[in-house]
Amino acid sequence: MTKAGSAFLGILGGGGVFLVLLGLGWILYQRLSGDSLPLLLLIGVTSVGAGLYGSWLLGWLIYSGLRASEDESGRQLP
């Protein structure tokens, strides 16, 4: 697989993790209190931070895993 294809799949997987964690943060906010601005900011910052870290980690793992199956000249390893 090419670097661009590996990067695309890594970004796609990472974006999915980011959206899931953001959605879970929104659900948590709605369940705890739907009208508190300080709580919204706290949960929002925490969700965005966790989402960014989780998306970076999963994207890196996907990209590295797909790229590890090739040697330096770009040939597929057995």
Secondary structure, DSSP 8 states (H G I E B T S, - for coil): --HHHHHHHHHHHHHHHHHHHHHHHHHHHHHH-TT-HHHHHHHHHHHHHHHHHHHHHHHHHHHHHHHTTB-TTS-B--
